[in-house]
Amino acid sequence: MNFFEHQDRARQNTQQLIGLFSLSIAVMIIAIYIATLFLFRMAPRVWWHPGLFLYVAGITIIAIAVGSLYKIAYLREGGSVIAQELGGRLLLPEMADEQGRQLLNIVEEMAIASGISVPEVYLLERETSINAFAAGFTPNDAVIGVTRGTLQHLNRDELQGVIGHEFSHILNGDMRLNLRLVGLLHGILFIYLTGELLWRIRGSSREDKGLPLWAFGLALMAIGGIGLLCGRLIKAAVSRQREFLADASAVQFTRNPNGLTGVFQKLQQMDSRLISPSAEAASHMFFGNALNPSFWENMFSTHPPLAERIRRVGGLNARNLAAMPSRNQMRSPSQESLTMGFAGGDNATPEQVVNQVGRVTPEHFAHAQALLSQLPESLRLAVWEQESAMAIAFALALDTENLQIQERQIAWLREVQPADLVEKTLELSSEISQLESSIRLPLVDLAIPILRQNSAKECQRLCKCVHGLAVATGSLSLWHFVLQLILWHRLQPNINPTSATTVEFTSIEQIWPDSLLVLSVIARVGHSQPNASSEDIAYAFRSGVFRLPKAGEQEKPEIPLTCNFTELKKSIDRLRLASPKLKQAIVDACAHTVLLDNKVTPSEGDLLRAIAMTLDCPIPPFLNPQRGVSKQKQFSPKRS
């Protein structure tokens, strides 16, 4: 199953979740109706009273809906809300100890290797058990939470296995389902809380005829308790198989099953339970069982038994890894035989690109580790400091080849930013210009966690400043478009937290013009060399178009469309609203257009990755040894 199939499976699980939730509500309505009959002393004389039943059903549904909608609205800000409810604090580099810095380094490595923005990390300081979780709506707004006990008791390989497990949940679409589950089940909890309130209101209600109100409250608490048990069953139904998948993915990421096995063995001797009262609602999100074991553990547990997880990971070790080279035998990602992390170089296919979306290979993981180790110390420190992180964003927008243009950009920047920030921008620009171009996108993602600490207004101002620097060049380049696209998308959870992406388009007809426009740009970018002919561009464009579903039924232009950057951005924004299967077809068509000539230029690689990232389809780095060679002629659509 690839990334897109996992996304579709997550959507199907959501439908299954809603079905089970509806069944739980029906059972609770019947139970509350029976309790109401006893409250008014209508039972056993009259068991069926249609008017009363409709009244009870209406009130119950409204109460559950209010509880659920309140919680769903509360969770709109994403995984950080869950982390804070559990007692987590944001782990910033300047506040982190040695264990915390090791954790941040591992998270950065995983993020760069998988092509997503570096998630914010929350440390659950009061929790001494071994556990972790990932929460969010998309890979773009994910956060990772780790208990203090995890840092204290695990070595680096074991911690790497745990983080790889959580990254699997981020990449496979599990997080959105988990948050929806928290929101829906809160409505059932609302029934229990209502019963608790009625039970506490005693006094004159004891003298009422019929069942006392406090006793009715106890009945609601009992019914709400049944609802909570149903909630646990639902969580168990949708969680267990995803834990096995996440374990397998963690082994694939790191090619080190011993790390994950070591964690499970320690959990057999230690504890994974949390003391936070919010652990019940979020129990299905954790790496290990976060609740006290119960008599019905096998039925209600959201996690498979540790012995079974150890057995399966051991099976992966014996079955899938025996023929693979060890980590010490792995070839360097800079070798010419690797393009996009696939052995075979020029033989990489669009199908391989599609299968690589949302996955991390050991080659990419090794590439990320090497990149971070080779990054100058000044830049490693800069991405962890607020002003320097902003300076990195500005430095990436500066023209380092034409000094006249750069002077014009700097003059504009001095008008809108403090002098110290401008000087820091120049200093970092000088360092970045000495590095390969492949460092640019990872640098953006490394700076994102610190940039997200800014307010929504400050994030908007940052994006506008980068746009202003691009405009100051007099001719917007493709790189400036890519930089702005990635920055705006990565900071979107801050700028507009309620803009969670929903599926609006399920047929290619709805997004056909947008798909044509994106393929047109990619075809032109891939053939922007002076010796490229218009026939080459048109052939690449048509080749990509025919990869789209139902291409034979749609109107197809003979030559690529023309557009400006504003139109391109609007088309990409519409494609974001497509279903996972449609996104798969779009990424496949884009990859086919890029790989038609068996080469991936730096411009093609950056644009393809930027488009896929914006569609929330993360592509790992392009491991192309020729990315650092001299710059090619830049493609530039008509300026808007």
BELGI-V918159 format. One record per pair of residues at least 24 apart in sequence whose ideal C-beta (glycine too) atoms are under 8 Angstrom apart, sorted by the first residue. I is the first residue (numbers start at 0). J is the second residue. D is the distance in Angstrom with one decimal. If there is no record, write none. Layout:
i = <I/I>
j = <J/J>
d = <D/D>
This chain:
i = <1/1/1/1/1/1/2/2/2/2/2/2/2/3/3/3/3/3/3/3/4/5/5/5/5/6/6/6/6/7/7/7/8/9/9/9/9/9/10/10/10/12/12/13/13/13/15/15/16/16/16/16/16/16/17/19/19/19/19/20/20/20/22/23/23/23/23/23/24/24/24/24/26/26/27/27/27/27/27/27/27/27/28/28/28/28/30/30/31/31/31/31/31/31/32/34/34/34/34/34/35/37/37/37/38/38/38/39/39/40/40/40/59/62/62/62/62/63/63/63/63/64/65/65/66/66/66/66/66/66/67/67/67/67/67/67/68/68/69/70/70/70/70/71/71/71/74/74/74/75/75/75/76/77/77/77/77/77/77/77/77/77/78/78/78/78/78/78/78/78/78/78/79/79/79/79/81/81/81/81/81/81/81/81/81/82/82/82/82/82/83/84/84/84/84/85/85/85/85/85/85/85/85/85/86/86/86/86/86/86/87/87/87/87/87/88/88/88/89/89/89/89/90/90/90/91/91/91/92/93/93/98/98/99/101/101/101/102/102/102/102/104/105/105/105/105/106/106/107/107/107/108/108/108/108/109/109/109/109/109/109/109/110/110/110/111/111/111/111/111/111/111/111/112/112/112/112/112/112/112/112/112/113/113/113/113/113/113/113/113/114/114/114/114/114/114/114/115/115/115/115/115/115/115/116/116/116/116/117/117/117/117/118/118/118/118/119/119/119/120/120/120/121/122/122/122/123/123/123/125/125/126/126/126/127/127/128/128/128/128/128/128/129/129/129/129/129/129/129/129/129/130/130/130/130/130/130/131/131/131/131/131/131/132/132/132/132/132/133/133/133/133/133/133/133/134/134/134/134/134/135/135/135/135/136/136/136/136/136/137/137/137/137/137/138/138/138/138/139/139/139/139/139/139/140/140/141/141/146/148/148/152/152/153/153/153/154/156/156/156/156/156/157/157/157/157/157/158/159/159/159/160/160/160/160/160/160/160/160/161/161/161/161/163/163/163/163/163/163/163/164/164/164/164/164/164/165/165/166/166/166/166/167/167/167/167/167/168/168/168/170/170/170/170/170/171/171/171/171/171/173/173/174/176/177/177/177/180/180/180/180/181/181/184/184/184/184/184/185/187/187/187/187/187/188/188/188/188/188/190/190/190/190/191/191/191/191/191/191/191/192/193/193/194/194/194/194/194/194/195/227/228/231/231/232/232/234/234/234/235/235/235/235/235/237/238/238/238/239/239/239/239/242/242/242/242/243/243/243/246/246/246/247/247/247/248/248/250/250/250/250/250/251/251/251/251/252/252/252/253/253/254/254/254/254/254/254/255/256/256/256/256/256/257/259/260/260/260/260/262/263/263/263/263/264/266/267/326/326/329/329/329/330/331/331/332/332/332/332/332/332/333/333/334/335/337/337/337/337/338/338/338/338/339/339/339/339/339/340/340/340/340/345/345/346/347/348/349/349/349/349/349/350/352/352/352/352/352/353/353/353/353/355/355/356/356/356/356/356/357/357/358/359/360/362/363/363/363/366/366/367/367/370/370/370/374/375/377/377/378/378/378/378/381/381/382/382/382/382/383/384/385/385/385/386/386/386/387/387/388/388/388/389/389/389/390/390/390/390/390/391/391/391/391/391/392/392/392/392/392/392/392/393/393/393/393/393/394/394/394/394/394/395/395/395/395/395/396/396/396/396/396/397/397/397/398/399/399/399/400/404/404/404/407/407/407/408/408/408/411/411/411/412/412/412/415/415/416/435/435/436/436/436/436/436/437/437/437/437/437/437/439/439/439/440/440/440/440/440/440/441/443/443/443/443/444/447/447/450/450/451/451/451/453/454/455/455/455/458/458/458/459/461/461/462/462/462/462/474/474/475/475/475/476/476/477/477/477/477/477/477/477/478/478/478/480/480/480/481/481/481/484/484/484/484/484/485/485/485/488/488/500/500/500/501/502/502/502/503/503/504/504/504/504/504/505/505/505/506/507/507/507/507/507/507/508/508/510/510/510/510/510/511/511/511/512/513/513/513/513/513/514/514/514/514/514/514/515/515/515/515/516/516/516/516/516/517/517/517/517/517/517/517/518/518/518/518/518/518/519/519/519/519/520/520/520/520/520/520/521/521/521/521/521/521/521/522/522/523/523/523/524/524/524/524/524/525/525/525/525/525/525/525/526/527/527/527/527/527/528/528/529/533/538/539/539/539/540/542/542/542/543/543/543/543/543/544/546/546/546/546/547/547/547/548/548/561/561/562/562/563/563/563/563/564/564/564/565/566/566/567/571/571/571/574/575/575/575/577/582/582/585/586/586/586/586/599/600/601/601/601/602/602/602>
j = <353/354/356/357/358/583/170/171/356/357/358/583/616/353/356/579/580/582/583/616/579/170/171/172/357/171/172/579/582/578/579/580/172/171/172/173/175/176/172/502/579/176/237/175/176/179/236/237/176/179/180/183/233/237/183/229/232/233/236/183/184/233/229/187/226/229/230/233/59/60/63/187/225/229/59/63/187/190/222/223/225/226/55/56/59/60/222/225/55/59/190/218/219/222/56/210/215/218/219/222/215/209/210/218/209/210/215/209/210/208/209/210/190/186/189/190/193/186/187/189/190/186/186/189/185/186/187/188/189/190/182/183/184/185/186/189/182/186/185/181/182/185/186/179/182/183/178/181/182/496/497/499/496/134/135/136/140/141/142/178/492/496/133/134/135/136/140/141/142/144/174/178/119/121/134/142/132/134/142/144/178/181/277/281/284/121/123/134/142/144/121/275/277/280/281/121/123/126/144/273/275/277/278/281/123/124/125/126/275/277/121/122/123/124/144/121/122/124/119/120/121/452/120/121/122/383/449/452/383/383/384/150/151/150/150/155/158/145/150/158/162/371/155/158/159/162/143/162/367/371/445/364/367/368/371/162/163/166/252/359/364/367/166/367/444/366/367/370/371/441/444/445/620/252/359/360/363/364/366/367/619/620/166/170/357/358/359/363/617/619/608/611/612/617/618/619/620/139/141/169/170/444/612/617/444/447/448/489/444/445/447/448/142/143/169/448/143/448/451/144/145/448/145/146/147/150/147/273/275/274/275/273/274/275/151/270/269/270/271/272/273/287/153/262/265/266/269/270/271/286/287/271/273/285/286/287/289/161/162/164/165/285/286/165/281/284/285/286/165/166/168/169/173/174/284/174/177/178/281/284/169/174/175/178/174/175/178/499/500/174/175/499/500/615/169/170/615/617/488/489/491/492/612/615/491/492/169/174/273/269/270/265/269/261/262/265/261/253/255/257/258/261/258/259/261/262/265/258/253/255/258/249/250/253/255/258/259/261/262/249/259/262/286/248/249/250/252/253/259/359/245/246/248/249/259/286/245/286/248/249/252/359/244/245/248/249/252/241/245/284/248/357/358/359/617/241/244/245/248/357/241/245/284/237/281/283/284/233/234/237/283/280/281/227/230/233/234/280/280/223/226/227/229/230/223/226/227/230/280/219/222/223/226/219/220/222/223/224/226/227/223/219/223/218/219/220/221/222/223/220/279/299/299/301/298/299/282/283/301/283/298/299/300/301/283/283/301/302/300/301/302/303/301/302/303/308/303/308/311/308/311/312/311/312/315/358/359/312/315/316/319/320/358/359/360/361/359/361/364/361/364/320/323/325/326/329/361/326/312/313/315/316/320/316/312/309/312/313/316/286/305/308/309/312/309/305/305/361/365/361/362/365/362/365/369/362/363/365/366/369/622/622/624/624/624/362/622/623/624/599/621/622/623/599/619/621/622/623/366/619/620/622/597/598/597/594/594/546/587/590/591/594/587/586/587/590/594/618/583/586/587/590/618/619/586/611/616/617/618/616/617/619/619/619/622/619/620/622/620/622/441/620/437/438/441/438/430/427/430/427/430/431/442/427/446/442/445/446/449/449/449/449/452/453/419/420/423/423/427/446/449/450/420/450/461/420/423/424/426/427/427/431/442/443/446/443/446/450/461/465/482/486/420/424/464/465/468/424/425/427/428/431/431/439/442/443/482/465/468/469/479/482/424/428/468/472/428/431/432/630/471/472/473/471/472/473/468/471/472/467/468/471/464/467/468/464/467/464/626/627/601/605/626/627/630/601/620/621/623/626/627/478/482/605/481/485/605/608/609/620/620/482/485/486/489/489/489/490/489/490/490/492/493/493/493/493/494/495/490/493/494/494/486/490/486/487/490/494/635/638/564/635/638/633/635/524/602/605/606/633/634/635/602/605/633/564/567/568/605/606/609/568/571/609/610/613/609/612/613/612/613/575/576/615/576/576/577/578/576/577/573/576/577/578/581/577/578/581/581/547/548/549/553/581/584/549/553/573/574/577/581/585/547/553/554/570/569/570/571/573/574/544/547/570/574/585/588/544/555/556/560/560/562/566/567/570/567/570/571/574/585/589/610/543/544/559/588/589/592/559/560/561/562/559/562/567/606/634/636/589/592/593/603/606/607/610/559/592/559/634/636/600/602/603/606/634/592/593/595/596/600/602/603/596/602/631/632/633/634/631/632/632/558/595/592/595/596/592/591/592/595/588/589/591/592/595/588/584/587/588/591/584/585/588/581/584/636/637/636/637/636/637/638/639/636/638/639/639/636/639/636/610/613/614/614/613/614/615/614/614/616/614/611/614/616/618/623/631/626/630/631/631/633/634>
d = <6.5/5.0/7.0/7.3/7.6/7.6/6.6/7.4/4.4/3.0/6.7/8.0/6.6/7.5/7.2/4.6/6.3/6.4/3.8/7.6/7.8/7.8/4.2/5.6/7.1/7.8/4.6/3.6/7.9/7.8/5.0/6.3/7.6/7.1/3.6/6.5/6.8/5.3/7.9/7.6/7.2/5.6/5.2/7.8/5.6/6.3/7.5/6.8/6.8/6.9/6.2/7.1/6.4/5.9/7.7/7.7/7.7/4.7/6.6/5.1/7.7/6.6/7.9/6.6/5.9/4.0/7.2/7.1/7.2/6.8/6.0/7.9/7.3/7.0/6.4/7.8/7.2/6.5/5.6/7.9/7.1/5.3/6.5/4.9/5.0/7.5/4.6/6.8/5.5/5.5/7.8/7.9/7.0/5.8/7.5/7.9/6.3/4.1/7.2/6.9/7.8/7.7/5.1/7.9/5.5/4.3/5.0/5.4/7.9/7.3/4.6/7.4/7.2/7.5/5.8/6.3/6.5/3.7/6.4/6.3/6.6/6.4/7.4/6.9/5.2/3.8/7.6/6.6/2.9/7.7/5.5/5.2/8.0/5.8/3.4/7.8/7.9/7.9/7.3/6.6/4.4/3.6/7.4/7.4/3.7/7.8/5.4/6.5/5.8/5.9/5.2/7.1/4.8/7.2/5.0/5.9/4.5/8.0/7.0/7.9/6.0/6.7/7.2/3.0/3.9/8.0/7.0/6.1/3.8/7.9/6.9/7.5/6.6/7.3/8.0/5.4/7.6/4.5/7.9/7.6/7.5/7.3/7.9/5.6/7.2/3.8/7.9/6.6/5.5/4.7/7.6/7.7/4.4/8.0/7.6/8.0/5.8/7.9/6.5/7.1/4.8/5.3/6.9/6.5/5.7/7.3/5.5/7.3/5.3/7.9/3.3/6.2/4.8/7.9/5.0/6.4/5.9/6.4/6.1/7.5/5.9/8.0/4.5/6.5/4.6/7.6/7.8/7.9/3.8/6.7/7.6/4.0/7.1/6.9/7.7/6.3/7.1/6.1/6.2/6.6/7.7/7.0/7.4/6.1/5.4/5.1/6.2/6.1/7.7/6.3/6.3/6.6/4.6/5.4/6.3/5.7/6.6/5.0/7.0/6.9/7.4/7.5/8.0/8.0/6.1/7.9/3.9/6.4/7.2/5.0/6.5/7.6/6.9/7.5/4.8/8.0/4.2/4.4/6.8/4.0/6.0/7.4/6.2/6.3/7.4/7.6/4.7/7.4/5.6/6.0/6.5/7.7/6.5/3.8/4.9/4.9/6.7/7.1/7.3/6.9/7.5/7.5/7.6/4.6/5.0/4.5/8.0/4.7/5.4/6.0/5.7/5.2/5.4/5.0/7.1/7.5/7.6/5.3/6.7/7.6/6.8/7.8/7.5/7.9/6.5/7.7/6.5/7.5/7.5/6.8/7.7/5.4/6.5/7.0/7.5/7.9/7.1/4.4/5.2/5.6/6.4/8.0/6.8/7.0/6.3/5.9/5.9/7.2/5.6/7.9/6.6/4.8/6.5/5.1/5.5/5.2/6.0/5.2/7.4/7.7/5.6/6.9/4.6/6.8/6.8/4.2/4.8/6.8/4.1/7.3/4.6/5.1/7.9/5.9/7.1/5.8/6.8/6.6/7.7/5.9/7.1/4.8/7.8/7.5/6.7/5.1/6.5/4.8/7.7/7.8/7.2/7.5/6.5/4.9/5.3/6.4/5.9/5.6/6.4/6.5/6.9/6.5/8.0/6.1/7.9/3.8/4.7/6.3/7.4/7.7/7.8/6.1/6.6/7.7/6.3/7.2/7.5/7.7/5.8/6.9/3.7/7.1/4.9/7.5/4.7/4.8/7.5/8.0/5.5/7.2/5.7/5.2/7.8/6.3/7.0/3.7/3.7/7.6/5.8/7.7/7.7/5.9/5.7/6.8/3.4/7.8/4.1/5.4/7.7/7.7/4.6/6.2/7.3/4.2/7.1/5.9/7.6/6.8/7.6/7.7/6.8/7.1/6.6/3.9/3.5/6.2/7.7/7.2/5.6/7.9/7.6/4.2/7.2/7.9/6.9/7.3/6.7/7.5/7.4/7.0/5.3/7.6/8.0/6.7/7.9/6.1/5.0/7.1/6.2/7.1/6.4/5.3/6.4/7.8/4.2/7.3/7.7/6.9/6.9/6.6/3.7/6.4/7.2/5.6/6.9/7.7/6.7/7.9/7.7/6.0/6.3/4.1/6.0/7.2/5.6/8.0/2.7/6.3/7.0/6.6/7.4/5.8/7.6/6.9/2.7/3.7/7.6/7.2/5.6/5.7/8.0/7.1/4.2/7.5/7.0/6.4/6.8/4.1/4.9/7.9/7.0/5.8/6.1/5.3/7.5/4.5/4.3/7.1/7.9/7.1/6.9/5.3/8.0/5.5/5.8/7.3/6.4/7.3/6.0/5.8/6.6/5.7/7.4/7.8/5.9/7.9/7.9/6.2/5.1/7.4/7.9/7.4/7.4/7.2/7.7/7.9/4.4/7.4/6.0/7.1/6.6/6.7/6.5/7.6/5.7/7.9/4.3/6.7/5.2/7.1/5.9/4.1/6.7/7.8/5.4/5.9/5.4/6.7/7.9/8.0/5.1/5.5/4.8/7.3/7.1/5.7/5.5/6.8/7.6/6.2/6.8/5.8/7.7/7.7/7.7/5.5/7.6/6.0/4.0/6.8/4.4/7.6/5.5/7.1/5.4/6.4/4.7/8.0/7.7/6.3/7.3/6.6/5.5/6.8/7.5/5.2/6.1/7.2/7.5/6.0/7.7/4.9/4.2/7.5/7.9/6.4/7.0/7.2/5.4/4.0/4.2/5.8/7.4/7.2/7.5/3.8/7.2/7.2/6.1/5.8/4.9/6.6/6.5/6.0/6.2/6.6/4.9/6.7/5.6/6.9/5.9/7.4/6.4/7.0/6.5/4.3/6.2/7.1/6.0/5.7/7.8/7.4/8.0/7.0/6.0/7.4/5.9/7.7/6.2/7.1/6.1/7.3/7.1/6.1/7.9/7.1/4.2/4.6/6.6/6.2/6.9/5.8/6.7/7.6/7.4/5.9/6.3/6.1/7.0/4.1/4.3/5.3/6.5/7.0/6.1/6.0/4.1/4.4/7.7/5.2/5.7/7.5/5.9/7.8/5.1/7.2/6.6/7.2/6.3/5.8/7.9/6.4/7.7/4.4/6.6/6.8/6.3/5.1/7.7/4.5/3.8/5.5/6.8/5.9/6.8/6.9/5.7/5.0/4.0/5.9/6.3/6.0/7.2/4.9/6.8/5.7/6.6/7.9/4.2/7.3/7.7/5.2/7.0/5.4/7.5/7.7/5.0/4.5/6.6/6.1/6.9/4.5/7.2/7.8/6.5/6.2/6.9/6.8/6.0/3.7/5.1/8.0/5.7/6.4/7.6/7.4/6.9/7.4/7.8/4.4/6.9/7.8/7.7/7.5/7.9/6.8/6.5/6.6/7.8/7.6/7.1/7.1/5.6/6.6/7.1/7.2/4.9/7.4/7.9/6.4/6.7/7.2/5.2/6.9/7.7/5.5/5.1/7.5/4.5/4.7/5.2/5.7/7.4/7.3/5.7/5.4/6.6/7.8/6.2/6.9/5.9/6.3/5.7/4.8/5.9/6.3/5.6/7.6/6.4/5.3/5.4/6.3/7.6/6.8/7.1/5.0/7.3/7.9/4.9/6.0/4.5/6.9/7.2/5.1/8.0/5.9/5.5/6.4/7.6/6.6/4.9/5.6/6.5/6.7/7.0/6.6/7.1/5.0/4.1/7.8/7.4/5.5/4.6/6.8/6.5/7.7/4.8/7.0/7.8/6.0/5.0/5.5/7.3/6.4/7.1/7.5/7.2/5.9/5.9/5.7/6.9/8.0/7.8/5.4/8.0/7.5/8.0/3.7/7.7/4.8/5.5/7.9/5.8/8.0/7.1/5.9/7.0/6.7/7.8/6.9/5.8/5.3/5.4/6.6/6.5/4.7/7.1/5.8/6.6/6.9/7.3/6.8/6.5/4.3/6.0/7.4/6.0/6.7/5.7/3.5/4.3/7.5/6.9/7.7/6.8/5.8/7.3/7.6/6.6/5.5/4.8/6.3/7.1/6.4/6.8/7.9/5.2/5.4/6.0/5.2/8.0/7.8/5.2/5.6/5.5/4.5/6.6/5.8/7.5/7.0/6.7/7.9/4.9/7.9/6.8/6.3/5.2/6.9/4.2/6.1/6.5/6.4/7.4/7.6/5.3/5.0/7.5/6.9/6.0/6.3/5.4/4.5/6.7/5.3/3.4/7.9/7.0/7.1/5.5/4.0/4.8/5.7/7.4/5.2/7.7/5.2/7.1/6.3/5.3/7.0/5.1/4.5/6.1/4.0/5.8/7.4/5.8/4.0/8.0/7.5/6.5/6.1/5.4/7.5/5.9/6.5/5.6/7.1/7.7/5.3/5.6/7.2/5.6/7.2/5.6/7.9/5.4/6.0/4.9/7.6/7.4/6.5/6.7/6.7>
